[in-house]
Amino acid sequence: MVKNSLVLAPSILAADCAALGDAVGKIKNAGLKWVHFDVMDAHFVPNLSFGPQFLKRLRELYPDMFFDVHLMMDNPHLYIDAFASAGASLINVHLEPDFPLAETLREIHLKGLKVGITIKPKTSVFELAPYLPFVDLAMLMTVEPGFGGQTIVENAHERIAALKKLREEMKLNFRIEIDGGVTAQNVSNCIKAGADTIVAGTAFFKHTDELLAAIAAENK
């Protein structure tokens, strides 16, 4: 099995919402390619964020960036076409809502995009198993989704390790992404547990150098 390269995907949810273009510019200037783009509907999670029009403009400004679009929505299947057309590189949907999940993963793939699936902290890692052969990335929320700046959940490392073991047992090579509460102080242990794709918002925009240094130390 080929080892996935280590990726940092800063979340622009933690950036100045009046200067999202500048935020993506900071990500690019740090030598990074991935941008985590959180979409929240105020139903599945208790917050609202960005729509496809924001993504479309950022894609126009930064055509070479990889936009990792995370749909925290009750009905994500209704918005696949809109976000694909706006410039998503990867669309990531949650397992928990009641919607046609398998068909939605297939639709994302047919759009020519990378496919992701996500679970909240209280959802068992093993519930992902039926869908893992069909995704490029599986993400573990390491806080309850909805707001930035939270503290990482206590069992994050165990959940990451369990997903890594499941990946090995199934002989797959999807990326393991984590999102929530990542800091320069805890990112190394998350990577050691098996995470290879790191979402960080507050830590990136407020403590850029420390976070980049911590990840670089694990990337040697």
VEXDREN-2710 file (C-alpha; in Angstrom, 1 decimal):
% VEXDREN-2710
k/r/px/py/pz
1/MET/0.0/0.0/0.0
2/VAL/1.4/3.4/-1.0
3/LYS/1.7/5.8/1.9
4/ASN/-0.3/9.0/1.4
5/SER/1.6/12.3/1.5
6/LEU/0.9/14.5/4.4
7/VAL/-1.5/17.4/3.6
8/LEU/-2.5/20.5/5.6
9/ALA/-5.9/21.9/4.6
10/PRO/-6.5/25.2/6.4
11/SER/-10.2/25.9/7.0
12/ILE/-11.3/29.4/5.9
13/LEU/-14.1/29.2/8.4
14/ALA/-11.6/30.6/10.8
15/ALA/-10.5/33.4/8.5
16/ASP/-11.8/37.0/8.2
17/CYS/-15.1/36.5/6.4
18/ALA/-14.7/39.9/4.7
19/ALA/-11.3/38.9/3.2
20/LEU/-11.7/35.3/2.1
21/GLY/-9.6/35.9/-1.0
22/ASP/-6.7/37.1/1.2
23/ALA/-7.1/34.0/3.4
24/VAL/-6.7/31.7/0.4
25/GLY/-3.7/33.8/-0.6
26/LYS/-2.2/33.2/2.8
27/ILE/-2.7/29.5/2.4
28/LYS/-1.1/29.6/-1.0
29/ASN/1.8/31.7/0.1
30/ALA/2.5/29.2/2.9
31/GLY/3.3/26.7/0.1
32/LEU/0.0/24.8/0.6
33/LYS/-2.4/23.5/-2.0
34/TRP/-5.6/22.5/-0.1
35/VAL/-8.3/24.8/1.1
36/HIS/-11.0/23.4/3.4
37/PHE/-14.3/25.0/2.6
38/ASP/-17.0/24.4/5.3
39/VAL/-20.7/24.6/4.2
40/MET/-23.2/24.6/7.0
41/ASP/-27.0/24.7/6.7
42/ALA/-28.2/25.7/10.2
43/HIS/-30.1/22.4/10.4
44/PHE/-27.6/19.5/10.4
45/VAL/-25.3/21.8/12.4
46/PRO/-26.3/25.0/14.4
47/ASN/-24.5/27.5/12.2
48/LEU/-24.6/29.0/8.7
49/SER/-21.6/29.5/6.4
50/PHE/-20.7/29.7/2.8
51/GLY/-22.7/29.0/-0.4
52/PRO/-21.5/28.0/-3.9
53/GLN/-21.1/31.6/-5.0
54/PHE/-18.3/32.1/-2.5
55/LEU/-16.5/29.0/-3.8
56/LYS/-17.0/30.2/-7.4
57/ARG/-15.3/33.5/-6.8
58/LEU/-12.4/31.9/-4.9
59/ARG/-11.9/29.4/-7.7
60/GLU/-11.7/32.3/-10.2
61/LEU/-9.1/33.9/-8.0
62/TYR/-7.1/30.8/-7.3
63/PRO/-7.6/28.3/-10.2
64/ASP/-4.7/26.1/-9.1
65/MET/-5.8/25.5/-5.5
66/PHE/-7.5/22.2/-4.3
67/PHE/-10.9/23.1/-2.7
68/ASP/-11.9/20.5/-0.2
69/VAL/-15.7/21.1/0.2
70/HIS/-17.3/19.8/3.4
71/LEU/-21.1/19.7/3.2
72/MET/-22.5/19.8/6.8
73/MET/-26.0/19.6/5.5
74/ASP/-29.2/17.6/5.9
75/ASN/-29.7/17.3/2.1
76/PRO/-26.3/17.5/0.5
77/HIS/-27.4/15.5/-2.5
78/LEU/-29.4/18.6/-3.6
79/TYR/-26.2/20.7/-3.9
80/ILE/-23.7/18.4/-5.5
81/ASP/-24.2/20.0/-9.0
82/ALA/-24.0/23.5/-7.6
83/PHE/-20.7/23.0/-5.8
84/ALA/-19.2/20.9/-8.6
85/SER/-20.1/23.7/-11.0
86/ALA/-18.6/26.3/-8.6
87/GLY/-15.2/24.7/-8.6
88/ALA/-15.0/22.0/-5.9
89/SER/-12.1/19.6/-6.2
90/LEU/-13.5/17.2/-3.6
91/ILE/-17.0/17.0/-2.1
92/ASN/-17.3/15.5/1.3
93/VAL/-20.7/14.5/2.8
94/HIS/-21.8/13.2/6.2
95/LEU/-22.9/9.7/6.9
96/GLU/-25.5/10.7/9.5
97/PRO/-28.3/12.5/7.7
98/ASP/-31.2/10.6/6.0
99/PHE/-30.5/11.0/2.3
100/PRO/-29.4/8.7/-0.6
101/LEU/-25.7/8.4/0.5
102/ALA/-24.4/5.7/-1.9
103/GLU/-26.0/7.4/-4.9
104/THR/-24.6/10.8/-3.8
105/LEU/-21.1/9.4/-3.6
106/ARG/-21.5/8.0/-7.1
107/GLU/-22.8/11.3/-8.4
108/ILE/-19.7/13.1/-7.0
109/HIS/-17.5/10.6/-8.7
110/LEU/-19.3/11.0/-12.0
111/LYS/-18.8/14.7/-11.8
112/GLY/-15.1/14.0/-12.0
113/LEU/-14.4/15.0/-8.4
114/LYS/-12.7/13.4/-5.5
115/VAL/-15.2/11.8/-3.1
116/GLY/-15.3/12.2/0.7
117/ILE/-17.3/10.9/3.6
118/THR/-17.4/12.2/7.2
119/ILE/-18.7/11.2/10.6
120/LYS/-19.3/13.1/13.8
121/PRO/-17.4/12.2/17.0
122/LYS/-20.1/10.0/18.4
123/THR/-20.7/7.9/15.3
124/SER/-18.8/4.6/15.2
125/VAL/-15.9/4.4/12.8
126/PHE/-17.1/1.0/11.7
127/GLU/-20.3/2.5/10.2
128/LEU/-18.1/3.9/7.4
129/ALA/-17.0/0.4/6.3
130/PRO/-19.7/-0.2/3.5
131/TYR/-18.7/3.1/1.8
132/LEU/-15.0/3.1/2.1
133/PRO/-14.3/1.3/-1.2
134/PHE/-16.0/4.2/-3.0
135/VAL/-14.3/7.2/-1.5
136/ASP/-11.0/8.9/-1.8
137/LEU/-11.1/10.4/1.7
138/ALA/-12.7/9.6/5.0
139/MET/-12.9/12.3/7.6
140/LEU/-13.3/12.1/11.3
141/MET/-14.7/15.1/13.0
142/THR/-12.6/15.6/16.1
143/VAL/-15.1/18.2/17.6
144/GLU/-18.8/18.4/17.3
145/PRO/-19.3/20.2/14.0
146/GLY/-20.7/23.7/13.7
147/PHE/-18.1/26.1/15.2
148/GLY/-14.4/26.6/15.1
149/GLY/-12.0/27.0/18.0
150/GLN/-13.1/24.0/20.0
151/THR/-10.9/21.5/21.9
152/ILE/-10.2/18.2/20.3
153/VAL/-12.2/15.2/21.6
154/GLU/-10.5/12.9/24.1
155/ASN/-10.7/9.7/22.0
156/ALA/-9.5/11.3/18.8
157/HIS/-6.3/9.2/18.6
158/GLU/-8.2/5.9/19.2
159/ARG/-10.7/6.7/16.4
160/ILE/-7.9/7.7/14.0
161/ALA/-6.1/4.5/14.7
162/ALA/-9.2/2.4/14.3
163/LEU/-9.9/3.9/10.9
164/LYS/-6.3/3.3/9.9
165/LYS/-6.6/-0.3/10.9
166/LEU/-9.8/-0.6/9.0
167/ARG/-8.1/0.8/5.9
168/GLU/-5.3/-1.7/6.2
169/GLU/-7.7/-4.7/6.7
170/MET/-9.8/-3.6/3.7
171/LYS/-6.6/-3.1/1.6
172/LEU/-7.7/0.4/0.6
173/ASN/-5.8/3.7/0.3
174/PHE/-8.3/6.5/1.0
175/ARG/-7.0/9.5/2.9
176/ILE/-7.7/9.9/6.6
177/GLU/-8.7/13.5/7.3
178/ILE/-9.3/15.0/10.7
179/ASP/-11.2/18.2/11.4
180/GLY/-11.5/20.1/14.7
181/GLY/-9.4/21.2/17.6
182/VAL/-6.0/20.6/15.8
183/THR/-3.1/22.6/17.2
184/ALA/0.6/22.7/16.9
185/GLN/0.7/20.8/20.3
186/ASN/-1.5/17.9/19.3
187/VAL/-1.1/17.5/15.6
188/SER/2.0/15.2/15.8
189/ASN/0.1/12.6/17.9
190/CYS/-2.8/12.7/15.4
191/ILE/-0.4/12.1/12.5
192/LYS/1.3/9.2/14.4
193/ALA/-2.1/7.7/15.0
194/GLY/-2.7/7.6/11.2
195/ALA/-4.1/11.0/10.0
196/ASP/-2.6/12.1/6.7
197/THR/-4.9/15.1/5.9
198/ILE/-5.1/17.8/8.6
199/VAL/-7.8/20.4/8.7
200/ALA/-6.9/23.4/10.9
201/GLY/-8.6/26.8/11.1
202/THR/-7.8/28.8/14.2
203/ALA/-4.4/27.1/14.5
204/PHE/-3.4/28.0/11.0
205/PHE/-4.6/31.6/10.9
206/LYS/-3.5/32.5/14.5
207/HIS/-0.4/30.3/14.9
208/THR/0.8/29.7/11.4
209/ASP/4.5/29.2/12.0
210/GLU/4.1/26.9/14.9
211/LEU/1.6/24.7/13.1
212/LEU/3.6/24.5/9.9
213/ALA/6.8/23.6/11.9
214/ALA/5.0/20.8/13.8
215/ILE/3.7/19.3/10.6
216/ALA/7.0/19.7/8.8
217/ALA/8.6/17.7/11.7
218/GLU/6.3/14.8/11.0
219/ASN/6.8/15.0/7.2
220/LYS/10.5/14.2/7.2
END
